Amino acid sequence: MSEHPHIPKLESFHRIVVKIGSALLVDQNRGRLKHAWLASLVEDIAELMGGKREVIVVSSGAVALGRTTLKLPKGSLKLEEHQAAAAVGQIFLARFWSESLAHHDITSGQVLLTLQDTEERRRYLNARATVSRLVELGCVPVINENDTVATNEIRYGDNDRLAARVATMIGADLLVLFSDIDGLYTAPPHLDPTARHIPVVEKITPDIEAMAGDAASELSRGGMRTKIDAAKIAVSGGTHMVIADGRIKNPLKAIRSGARCSWFLTSSNPVTARKAWLAGALEPRGTLDIDAGALKALHSGKSLLPVGVKGVTGGFTRGDAVDIRHNGIVVAHGLVAYNSDEARAIAGRASGDIEGILGYPGRSEMVHRDDLAVVSG
C-alpha cells in the first residue's frame, strides 16, 4: 500500500469485466429484478463501448429470480432445488440483460460456465474462443456459473472467483467487482467504527487477507474473503481489479468520477502474464518441429499454421502444452489446437485442406498466437 498511490482511470482500460452480485440485481424482499438500477448500469456500459472499449458481464441473480418464480422457501436449498431455480432464473436473467442492452443497440450473448470449463485446458480453450469471438463481434457476453448442471463438488460457489478466472482467461486488463461496500477496510466497518478504507493495494499480503470480512447478504454468497481470493487470481494473471459500491445508480460512471473504491494493482499485464505462464508453468506433452518460414512467422507475432509444421512427436490432446522446435532447438511453447493424431495428419498442409483431411472444419491454426510464448531462436 502507498500513502499517495496512483489511482488508475477507468478510461485507461480497454477490455473490462464487470461482476454483479445477486443482492445488487435482485430486490431481496420481493425477489424481483431492480430494473431501474440495471438500466443505469447498461447506460454506463453503452458509454464505455461507445468509447471503443470491450465489456464482459459476469452476472449473478438466476437462482434468486428462479426461486421466487418457483415459490421456493427462503434459506438454504437442496441441490436439486438450487439447480431447478437456476434453470428457471437463467431464462429471466438472459432476457432482462438482452432487452436492457438492446435499448442501446447492443447485442448480448449468454455464456454458462462451470469450474471445469476454466480449469481443464481443452474446455478452457473452447470457452475463451467463444467469449473472445463474441467480444470481437461487438456483443456483450453475459456470463454466469452453470448452476443447472454444476454440483457442489465441481462449482465455484461464488461469481467473484469465476469473474477473476474469466478476466484472466480472456486477457481483460480490468475486473470490476461491484459490492454492497465501497472497497476494502482494515476491518468490517459495520462492526468496527475505527476501520480505515484502503484505496489502493499494491501487493496482497497476509495482513491484507486478514482484513476480509464475511458476506452481509443472504442472496450474496461472495463476501470480502472471496473478493480477496478473486484479486489474487486477477493480479497474478496481469489484470487490475477494483472493488466498488454497486448500490448506487450508474456505478461505472461513479468510478470514472472518482467515487471511493479499492484498487488492486498488478505489475504485469494480461499478455506478459500469460506468456510467462505458457513459457514456464506447463509440462509439455509433445513436440512440433517447424520450418524456417514458421519460425519467422512466430517472431513476427503470428500463429503457427499446420503448413509450417514438419514433424509431430508425442501423444497429446487438444489444449495440451507442446514444445515448438526449429532445427532441434526449442523456440516456443504453446497450447496445441489438435490432438497428436490430427496434428500428424494435417502437418505440412494448408489450413484450407483441414476439413477434407479430418472430415470437419477445424481451427486454421495449429497453435494460436494467443497460446504461444516464443522463448528463443
C-alpha positions as CSV (number, residue, x, y, z in Angstrom):
1,M,0.0,0.0,0.0
2,S,1.1,3.6,-0.6
3,E,0.1,6.8,1.2
4,H,-0.2,8.7,-2.1
5,P,-0.9,5.9,-4.6
6,H,-1.5,6.4,-8.3
7,I,-5.2,5.6,-8.8
8,P,-5.9,4.4,-12.4
9,K,-8.6,5.9,-14.6
10,L,-11.4,3.7,-15.8
11,E,-10.9,5.2,-19.3
12,S,-7.4,3.8,-19.5
13,F,-8.6,0.2,-19.7
14,H,-9.7,-1.5,-23.0
15,R,-11.2,-4.8,-22.0
16,I,-13.3,-4.7,-18.8
17,V,-15.1,-7.5,-16.9
18,V,-17.9,-6.3,-14.7
19,K,-19.2,-8.6,-12.0
20,I,-22.7,-8.0,-10.4
21,G,-23.9,-9.9,-7.4
22,S,-27.5,-11.1,-6.7
23,A,-28.0,-8.6,-3.9
24,L,-27.4,-5.7,-6.3
25,L,-29.5,-7.0,-9.1
26,V,-32.4,-8.6,-7.2
27,D,-34.7,-7.0,-4.7
28,Q,-34.3,-9.2,-1.6
29,N,-37.8,-8.6,-0.2
30,R,-39.7,-9.2,-3.4
31,G,-37.3,-11.4,-5.3
32,R,-37.6,-9.2,-8.4
33,L,-35.1,-7.6,-10.7
34,K,-34.2,-4.0,-10.0
35,H,-35.0,-2.7,-13.5
36,A,-34.1,0.9,-12.9
37,W,-30.7,0.0,-11.5
38,L,-29.9,-2.4,-14.3
39,A,-30.9,0.3,-16.9
40,S,-28.4,2.7,-15.3
41,L,-25.6,0.2,-15.4
42,V,-26.4,-0.7,-19.0
43,E,-26.3,3.0,-19.8
44,D,-22.7,3.1,-18.3
45,I,-21.8,0.0,-20.3
46,A,-23.0,1.6,-23.5
47,E,-21.0,4.7,-22.8
48,L,-17.8,2.7,-22.4
49,M,-18.5,0.7,-25.5
50,G,-19.1,4.0,-27.4
51,G,-15.5,4.8,-26.4
52,K,-14.3,1.6,-28.2
53,R,-14.0,-0.4,-25.0
54,E,-15.0,-4.0,-24.7
55,V,-17.2,-5.1,-21.8
56,I,-17.9,-8.6,-20.5
57,V,-20.5,-9.1,-17.7
58,V,-20.5,-11.8,-15.0
59,S,-24.0,-11.7,-13.6
60,S,-25.4,-13.4,-10.6
61,G,-29.2,-13.5,-10.0
62,A,-30.5,-16.6,-11.8
63,V,-31.1,-18.6,-8.6
64,A,-32.7,-15.6,-6.8
65,L,-35.1,-15.0,-9.6
66,G,-35.9,-18.6,-10.2
67,R,-36.6,-19.4,-6.5
68,T,-39.2,-16.6,-6.5
69,T,-40.9,-17.8,-9.6
70,L,-41.0,-21.4,-8.2
71,K,-42.1,-20.1,-4.8
72,L,-39.2,-21.9,-3.1
73,P,-38.7,-21.1,0.6
74,K,-36.0,-18.7,1.8
75,G,-32.8,-20.1,3.3
76,S,-30.7,-23.0,2.0
77,L,-31.9,-25.0,-0.9
78,K,-31.4,-28.7,-1.7
79,L,-29.1,-29.2,-4.6
80,E,-31.9,-30.2,-7.0
81,E,-33.9,-27.2,-5.8
82,H,-30.9,-24.9,-6.4
83,Q,-30.5,-26.4,-9.9
84,A,-34.2,-26.0,-10.7
85,A,-34.2,-22.4,-9.6
86,A,-31.2,-21.8,-11.8
87,A,-32.8,-23.4,-14.8
88,V,-35.9,-21.1,-14.5
89,G,-34.0,-18.0,-13.4
90,Q,-31.4,-18.2,-16.2
91,I,-34.1,-17.6,-18.8
92,F,-35.3,-14.5,-17.0
93,L,-31.8,-13.2,-16.4
94,A,-30.8,-13.6,-20.0
95,R,-34.0,-11.9,-21.2
96,F,-33.5,-8.9,-18.9
97,W,-29.9,-8.4,-20.0
98,S,-30.8,-8.8,-23.6
99,E,-33.7,-6.4,-23.5
100,S,-31.8,-3.8,-21.5
101,L,-28.7,-3.8,-23.8
102,A,-30.9,-3.8,-26.9
103,H,-32.2,-0.4,-25.9
104,H,-28.7,0.8,-26.7
105,D,-28.5,-1.3,-29.9
106,I,-26.1,-3.7,-28.2
107,T,-26.4,-7.5,-28.7
108,S,-25.8,-9.8,-25.8
109,G,-24.8,-13.4,-25.6
110,Q,-25.4,-15.8,-22.7
111,V,-22.4,-18.0,-21.7
112,L,-22.9,-20.5,-18.8
113,L,-19.6,-21.9,-17.3
114,T,-18.7,-24.4,-14.7
115,L,-15.5,-24.7,-12.7
116,Q,-14.2,-27.4,-15.1
117,D,-14.6,-25.0,-18.1
118,T,-11.9,-22.8,-16.6
119,E,-9.8,-25.5,-15.1
120,E,-9.5,-28.1,-17.9
121,R,-7.4,-26.8,-20.7
122,R,-9.5,-28.1,-23.6
123,R,-12.7,-26.7,-22.2
124,Y,-10.8,-23.5,-21.2
125,L,-9.8,-23.0,-24.8
126,N,-13.3,-23.5,-26.1
127,A,-14.8,-21.1,-23.5
128,R,-12.1,-18.5,-24.3
129,A,-12.6,-18.8,-28.0
130,T,-16.4,-18.3,-27.7
131,V,-16.2,-15.3,-25.3
132,S,-13.4,-13.7,-27.4
133,R,-15.3,-14.1,-30.6
134,L,-18.5,-12.6,-29.1
135,V,-16.5,-9.5,-28.0
136,E,-14.9,-9.2,-31.4
137,L,-18.4,-9.2,-32.9
138,G,-19.4,-6.3,-30.7
139,C,-21.5,-8.3,-28.3
140,V,-21.6,-8.2,-24.5
141,P,-21.2,-11.7,-23.2
142,V,-23.3,-12.2,-20.1
143,I,-21.6,-15.0,-18.1
144,N,-22.9,-16.9,-15.1
145,E,-22.0,-20.2,-13.4
146,N,-24.0,-23.0,-14.9
147,D,-25.7,-23.9,-11.7
148,T,-28.2,-26.1,-13.6
149,V,-25.6,-28.8,-14.0
150,A,-22.8,-28.0,-11.5
151,T,-22.8,-30.0,-8.3
152,N,-21.4,-28.7,-5.0
153,E,-18.1,-30.6,-5.7
154,I,-17.5,-29.0,-9.1
155,R,-18.6,-25.4,-8.7
156,Y,-17.2,-22.1,-7.8
157,G,-20.0,-21.3,-5.4
158,D,-19.4,-17.6,-5.9
159,N,-19.1,-15.4,-9.0
160,D,-16.2,-13.3,-7.7
161,R,-13.7,-16.0,-8.4
162,L,-15.5,-17.0,-11.6
163,A,-15.2,-13.4,-12.7
164,A,-11.5,-13.4,-12.0
165,R,-11.0,-16.6,-13.9
166,V,-12.9,-15.2,-16.9
167,A,-10.9,-11.9,-16.7
168,T,-7.6,-13.7,-16.9
169,M,-8.9,-16.3,-19.4
170,I,-9.9,-13.6,-22.0
171,G,-7.0,-11.2,-21.3
172,A,-9.0,-8.4,-19.7
173,D,-7.0,-5.6,-18.2
174,L,-9.6,-4.7,-15.6
175,L,-12.0,-6.6,-13.4
176,V,-14.7,-4.5,-11.6
177,L,-16.3,-6.2,-8.6
178,F,-19.5,-4.4,-7.6
179,S,-20.4,-5.0,-3.9
180,D,-22.6,-3.6,-1.1
181,I,-19.5,-1.9,0.2
182,D,-17.2,0.7,-1.3
183,G,-14.0,-1.3,-1.0
184,L,-11.6,-2.9,1.4
185,Y,-11.4,-1.7,5.0
186,T,-8.9,-2.6,7.7
187,A,-11.8,-4.3,9.5
188,P,-15.5,-4.8,8.7
189,P,-16.8,-1.2,9.0
190,H,-20.2,-2.2,10.3
191,L,-18.5,-3.8,13.3
192,D,-15.6,-1.5,13.8
193,P,-16.2,2.3,13.6
194,T,-12.4,2.9,13.5
195,A,-11.9,0.8,10.4
196,R,-10.0,2.6,7.7
197,H,-10.7,2.4,3.9
198,I,-7.8,1.1,1.8
199,P,-7.8,2.9,-1.6
200,V,-5.0,1.0,-3.2
201,V,-3.5,-2.4,-2.7
202,E,-0.2,-2.8,-4.5
203,K,0.5,-6.3,-3.1
204,I,-1.8,-8.8,-1.4
205,T,0.0,-9.6,1.9
206,P,-1.2,-11.8,4.8
207,D,-2.2,-8.5,6.5
208,I,-4.5,-7.6,3.5
209,E,-6.0,-11.1,3.6
210,A,-6.7,-10.8,7.3
211,M,-8.9,-7.7,6.6
212,A,-11.5,-9.6,4.8
213,G,-15.0,-9.9,6.4
214,D,-18.0,-12.1,5.7
215,A,-20.9,-11.7,3.4
216,A,-23.6,-9.4,4.6
217,S,-26.5,-10.5,2.4
218,E,-28.4,-13.8,2.3
219,L,-28.5,-13.6,-1.5
220,S,-24.8,-12.9,-2.0
221,R,-22.5,-15.9,-1.5
222,G,-19.4,-13.9,-2.0
223,G,-18.1,-11.8,0.9
224,M,-14.9,-9.8,1.1
225,R,-13.0,-13.1,1.6
226,T,-13.9,-14.3,-1.9
227,K,-13.1,-10.8,-3.3
228,I,-9.6,-11.0,-2.0
229,D,-9.3,-14.5,-3.5
230,A,-10.5,-13.1,-6.8
231,A,-7.9,-10.3,-6.5
232,K,-5.2,-12.9,-6.1
233,I,-6.3,-14.7,-9.3
234,A,-6.7,-11.4,-11.2
235,V,-3.4,-9.7,-10.4
236,S,-1.4,-12.9,-10.9
237,G,-2.9,-13.0,-14.4
238,G,-2.0,-9.4,-15.2
239,T,-5.5,-8.0,-14.6
240,H,-6.1,-4.9,-12.4
241,M,-9.1,-5.2,-10.1
242,V,-11.3,-2.7,-8.3
243,I,-14.0,-3.2,-5.6
244,A,-16.6,-0.6,-5.8
245,D,-20.1,0.2,-4.3
246,G,-22.7,-1.1,-6.7
247,R,-25.8,0.0,-4.8
248,I,-25.9,3.4,-6.5
249,K,-27.3,4.1,-9.9
250,N,-24.7,4.4,-12.7
251,P,-22.0,2.7,-10.7
252,L,-19.4,2.6,-13.5
253,K,-19.9,6.3,-14.1
254,A,-19.3,6.8,-10.3
255,I,-15.9,5.1,-10.6
256,R,-15.0,7.3,-13.5
257,S,-16.0,10.4,-11.4
258,G,-13.7,9.4,-8.6
259,A,-16.0,7.6,-6.2
260,R,-14.4,5.8,-3.2
261,C,-13.3,2.3,-4.1
262,S,-10.3,-0.1,-3.6
263,W,-7.9,-0.8,-6.4
264,F,-5.8,-4.0,-6.6
265,L,-2.8,-3.3,-8.9
266,T,-0.7,-5.7,-10.9
267,S,2.8,-5.1,-12.1
268,S,2.2,-7.2,-15.1
269,N,-0.4,-7.2,-17.9
270,P,-2.6,-10.0,-19.3
271,V,-0.3,-10.7,-22.3
272,T,3.0,-10.9,-20.4
273,A,1.5,-12.8,-17.5
274,R,0.0,-15.4,-19.9
275,K,3.2,-15.7,-21.9
276,A,5.2,-16.3,-18.6
277,W,2.7,-19.0,-17.7
278,L,2.9,-20.7,-21.1
279,A,6.7,-20.4,-21.1
280,G,7.4,-22.0,-17.7
281,A,4.4,-23.3,-15.8
282,L,3.2,-26.2,-18.0
283,E,4.7,-29.6,-18.7
284,P,4.9,-30.3,-22.4
285,R,3.2,-33.4,-23.7
286,G,4.7,-33.4,-27.2
287,T,6.8,-31.5,-29.8
288,L,6.1,-29.7,-33.0
289,D,9.1,-29.3,-35.4
290,I,8.7,-26.3,-37.7
291,D,10.4,-24.9,-40.8
292,A,12.1,-21.6,-41.2
293,G,9.0,-19.8,-42.6
294,A,7.0,-20.8,-39.5
295,L,9.9,-19.6,-37.2
296,K,9.8,-16.2,-39.0
297,A,6.0,-16.0,-38.5
298,L,6.3,-16.7,-34.8
299,H,8.9,-14.0,-34.3
300,S,6.6,-11.6,-36.1
301,G,3.8,-12.4,-33.6
302,K,1.8,-14.7,-35.9
303,S,0.1,-18.0,-35.2
304,L,1.6,-21.4,-36.0
305,L,-0.2,-22.8,-39.0
306,P,-0.2,-26.5,-40.0
307,V,1.7,-25.8,-43.2
308,G,4.8,-24.8,-41.2
309,V,4.9,-28.0,-39.1
310,K,7.4,-30.6,-40.4
311,G,7.0,-33.2,-37.7
312,V,5.0,-34.2,-34.6
313,T,6.2,-36.3,-31.7
314,G,4.5,-37.4,-28.5
315,G,0.9,-38.1,-27.6
316,F,-1.3,-35.2,-26.6
317,T,-4.8,-33.9,-26.7
318,R,-6.3,-30.6,-27.7
319,G,-5.3,-27.9,-25.2
320,D,-2.1,-29.7,-24.0
321,A,1.2,-27.8,-23.8
322,V,3.8,-28.6,-26.5
323,D,7.3,-27.6,-27.2
324,I,7.9,-26.0,-30.6
325,R,11.3,-26.7,-32.2
326,H,13.4,-25.5,-35.1
327,N,16.5,-27.5,-36.0
328,G,16.3,-29.3,-32.7
329,I,16.1,-26.2,-30.6
330,V,13.0,-25.3,-28.6
331,V,12.0,-21.9,-29.8
332,A,8.5,-21.6,-28.3
333,H,5.9,-23.2,-26.0
334,G,2.2,-23.3,-26.7
335,L,-1.2,-24.9,-26.3
336,V,-2.0,-27.0,-29.3
337,A,-5.4,-26.9,-31.1
338,Y,-5.4,-30.5,-32.2
339,N,-4.7,-33.9,-30.7
340,S,-1.5,-35.7,-31.8
341,D,-3.1,-37.9,-34.4
342,E,-4.9,-34.9,-36.0
343,A,-1.7,-32.8,-35.9
344,R,0.2,-35.5,-37.7
345,A,-2.5,-35.8,-40.4
346,I,-2.5,-32.0,-41.2
347,A,1.2,-31.2,-40.6
348,G,2.6,-29.5,-43.7
349,R,-0.8,-28.9,-45.2
350,A,-2.6,-25.7,-45.9
351,S,-5.3,-24.7,-43.5
352,G,-7.9,-24.9,-46.3
353,D,-7.2,-28.6,-46.5
354,I,-8.1,-29.4,-42.9
355,E,-11.8,-30.2,-43.4
356,G,-11.0,-32.6,-46.3
357,I,-8.4,-34.4,-44.2
358,L,-10.2,-34.5,-40.8
359,G,-13.8,-34.5,-42.0
360,Y,-14.7,-31.4,-40.1
361,P,-13.7,-27.7,-40.4
362,G,-11.1,-27.4,-37.6
363,R,-9.3,-24.3,-36.5
364,S,-6.9,-22.8,-39.1
365,E,-4.1,-22.5,-36.6
366,M,-2.1,-25.4,-35.1
367,V,-1.2,-23.1,-32.2
368,H,-2.9,-19.7,-32.0
369,R,-0.7,-16.7,-31.3
370,D,-2.6,-16.1,-28.0
371,D,-1.5,-19.5,-26.9
372,L,2.2,-19.1,-27.8
373,A,5.2,-18.0,-25.9
374,V,8.4,-17.5,-28.0
375,V,11.5,-18.2,-26.0
376,S,14.5,-18.3,-28.4
377,G,15.7,-18.8,-31.9
